[in-house]
Each structure stands twice: as C-alpha cells, then as structure tokens.
Amino acid sequence: MVISEISPATDPLGPELLALQHASYAVEAEIIGDDRIPPLHETLDDLRAQPLIWLGAFDDDDRLAGAVAWAETGTEVDLDRLVVHPRALRQGIGRALVKEVMTRAAERGIVVSTGQGNAPARALYERLGFGLTDEIEVIPGLWIARYAYPAAATRERASS
C-alpha cells in the first residue's frame, strides 16, 4: 500500500474518489440503518468544493483503496472523512490513513465524528487512543459520536 497526497480536482482521480466515497458511506449507511449521511449524496462538484486536505491509499494494482480528508488550524485537525473501499475493509487501510494524519498533526489535537452506531469506526478510533467527547443528534433520528485525540482532551472538552 502506498499513501500519497491526492486531490478530488484531478481527473480521473476525482470521479474515482467520489465513487469510493459513495461506496464507503453506503456501507456505513447500512451499518447505522440511515442513509442521510451528507457525503453519501455529494456530487463531484460538491466534493471538489470542500476545502479539505486529502491522502489516498493505493493498493498493489495502483487502485484507490481508501482516502482520508481533513481541515486544520494551527491548534487542531478536524478529520472530516475516512473512506475505505468495501473490497478493502479490514486490511488496515483506515488505520494507516488515520495514523498518517496523526503524524502530520504533530502536537495538535484531532477531532473526528462518526455514526453513533458505526461500531467498526468507533473501535478503530478508540484503539488509536481517541476518547469519546459526546454523542449528539445532528438531525432528527441521526446521531453521531464525537471523539478527540489525545484522549486527555476528552476530559477537557467534556468539562467546558
């Protein structure tokens, strides 16, 4: 697996990334029983309009197997998306991508959200040292779990 910077603005990678995102979020929608996940319904123009930094994970056949995107400030990294192709689940791709973002974040804190019922994603973040900060209903009936890294930041955010 090779991890490198990518951009949805690049053709033909943009359409490939959009297809990967839709396939990945379709799996999450099935897991949580709700398909109202905004990135599941994005168009290529919507995807390209997001001000995010992207990394892609490419398999041995040079196919895009996963990607991660985030926004950052001088003090925090907001992990916005983590997508893995259904054919590549449980192969360590998501973990490798998140660990690369953690390395790039250096001393900055990292925040991430996932569907409350997305047990595989939640387990991944918890194994990597993220701590649950809260669970919120973002639209009626759709709940997300929010995490922070390092986990010590969990206590600080929860008490403020």
C-alpha positions as CSV (number, residue, x, y, z in Angstrom):
1,M,0.0,0.0,0.0
2,V,1.2,3.5,-0.9
3,I,-0.2,6.6,0.8
4,S,0.2,9.9,-1.0
5,E,-1.5,13.3,-1.3
6,I,-4.4,13.4,-3.7
7,S,-6.9,16.0,-4.9
8,P,-10.5,15.5,-6.0
9,A,-9.9,18.2,-8.5
10,T,-7.6,15.9,-10.5
11,D,-9.1,13.9,-13.3
12,P,-9.6,10.9,-13.5
13,L,-9.0,10.7,-9.7
14,G,-11.9,13.0,-8.8
15,P,-14.6,10.6,-10.2
16,E,-12.8,7.6,-8.7
17,L,-12.6,9.3,-5.3
18,L,-16.3,10.2,-5.5
19,A,-17.2,6.6,-6.3
20,L,-15.0,5.4,-3.4
21,Q,-16.7,7.8,-1.1
22,H,-20.2,6.7,-2.1
23,A,-19.3,3.0,-1.8
24,S,-17.8,3.6,1.6
25,Y,-20.6,5.7,3.0
26,A,-23.2,3.2,1.6
27,V,-21.5,0.6,4.0
28,E,-21.8,3.0,6.9
29,A,-25.5,3.8,6.0
30,E,-26.2,0.0,6.1
31,I,-24.4,-0.3,9.5
32,I,-26.3,2.5,11.1
33,G,-29.6,2.0,9.3
34,D,-29.7,5.5,7.9
35,D,-28.7,6.9,4.5
36,R,-28.9,10.6,5.4
37,I,-25.0,10.8,5.6
38,P,-24.3,14.0,3.6
39,P,-21.1,12.8,1.8
40,L,-23.2,9.8,0.5
41,H,-25.2,12.2,-1.6
42,E,-22.4,14.6,-2.8
43,T,-21.8,15.3,-6.5
44,L,-18.3,15.6,-7.9
45,D,-18.7,19.4,-7.8
46,D,-19.7,19.2,-4.1
47,L,-16.7,17.1,-3.4
48,R,-14.3,19.4,-5.2
49,A,-15.8,22.4,-3.4
50,Q,-14.8,21.1,0.0
51,P,-11.7,22.9,1.4
52,L,-10.0,19.7,2.6
53,I,-6.6,18.2,2.5
54,W,-6.6,14.6,1.1
55,L,-4.5,11.5,1.3
56,G,-5.1,8.4,-0.7
57,A,-4.1,4.8,-0.1
58,F,-3.3,2.9,-3.3
59,D,-3.2,-0.9,-3.5
60,D,-0.6,-3.0,-5.3
61,D,-2.6,-2.6,-8.5
62,D,-2.4,1.2,-8.1
63,R,-6.2,1.4,-7.4
64,L,-7.5,3.8,-4.9
65,A,-8.4,1.6,-1.9
66,G,-9.0,4.3,0.7
67,A,-8.8,8.0,1.5
68,V,-8.9,10.4,4.4
69,A,-9.6,14.2,4.3
70,W,-9.2,16.8,7.0
71,A,-9.3,20.5,7.7
72,E,-6.7,22.0,10.0
73,T,-5.9,25.1,12.0
74,G,-2.7,25.9,14.0
75,T,-4.1,24.1,17.0
76,E,-6.5,21.4,15.7
77,V,-7.0,18.9,12.9
78,D,-10.7,18.0,12.1
79,L,-10.7,14.6,10.5
80,D,-13.6,15.1,8.1
81,R,-13.8,11.8,6.1
82,L,-12.3,8.4,6.2
83,V,-13.4,6.1,3.4
84,V,-12.3,2.6,2.5
85,H,-13.5,0.7,-0.5
86,P,-15.7,-2.2,0.6
87,R,-13.4,-4.7,-1.2
88,A,-10.5,-3.5,1.1
89,L,-12.2,-3.4,4.5
90,R,-10.4,-5.0,7.5
91,Q,-7.0,-4.7,5.8
92,G,-5.6,-1.9,7.9
93,I,-6.1,0.8,5.3
94,G,-8.3,3.1,7.5
95,R,-5.9,2.6,10.4
96,A,-2.9,3.5,8.2
97,L,-4.6,6.6,6.9
98,V,-5.6,7.9,10.4
99,K,-2.1,7.2,11.7
100,E,-0.6,9.2,8.9
101,V,-2.9,12.2,9.8
102,M,-2.0,11.7,13.4
103,T,1.7,12.0,12.5
104,R,1.1,15.1,10.4
105,A,-1.0,16.7,13.2
106,A,2.1,16.6,15.4
107,E,1.2,18.2,18.7
108,R,-2.2,19.5,17.6
109,G,-5.4,17.9,18.8
110,I,-7.5,15.9,16.5
111,V,-11.3,15.6,16.4
112,V,-13.5,13.2,14.4
113,S,-17.1,12.2,14.2
114,T,-18.8,9.0,13.1
115,G,-22.3,7.5,13.1
116,Q,-23.2,6.6,16.7
117,G,-24.0,3.0,15.6
118,N,-20.8,2.6,13.4
119,A,-19.1,0.1,15.7
120,P,-16.2,-0.6,13.4
121,A,-15.2,3.1,13.0
122,R,-15.7,3.7,16.8
123,A,-13.5,0.7,17.6
124,L,-10.8,2.0,15.2
125,Y,-10.7,5.5,16.8
126,E,-10.7,4.1,20.3
127,R,-7.9,1.6,19.6
128,L,-5.9,4.6,18.3
129,G,-6.3,6.5,21.5
130,F,-9.2,8.7,20.7
131,G,-11.7,9.4,23.6
132,L,-15.4,9.9,23.2
133,T,-16.4,13.6,23.9
134,D,-20.1,13.3,23.3
135,E,-22.9,12.0,21.2
136,I,-25.3,14.3,19.5
137,E,-28.4,14.2,17.3
138,V,-27.4,16.1,14.2
139,I,-30.8,15.8,12.5
140,P,-33.9,14.1,13.9
141,G,-33.1,10.4,14.4
142,L,-29.4,10.6,13.2
143,W,-26.9,10.5,16.0
144,I,-23.1,10.9,15.8
145,A,-20.4,10.1,18.2
146,R,-17.6,12.7,18.5
147,Y,-14.0,11.8,19.5
148,A,-10.9,13.7,20.4
149,Y,-7.2,12.8,20.4
150,P,-5.3,12.7,22.6
151,A,-8.0,11.1,24.9
152,A,-7.0,13.5,27.7
153,A,-8.6,16.2,25.5
154,T,-11.8,14.4,26.1
155,R,-12.0,15.4,29.7
156,E,-11.1,19.0,28.9
157,R,-13.8,19.3,26.2
158,A,-16.4,17.5,28.3
159,S,-15.9,19.8,31.3
160,S,-16.1,23.0,29.3
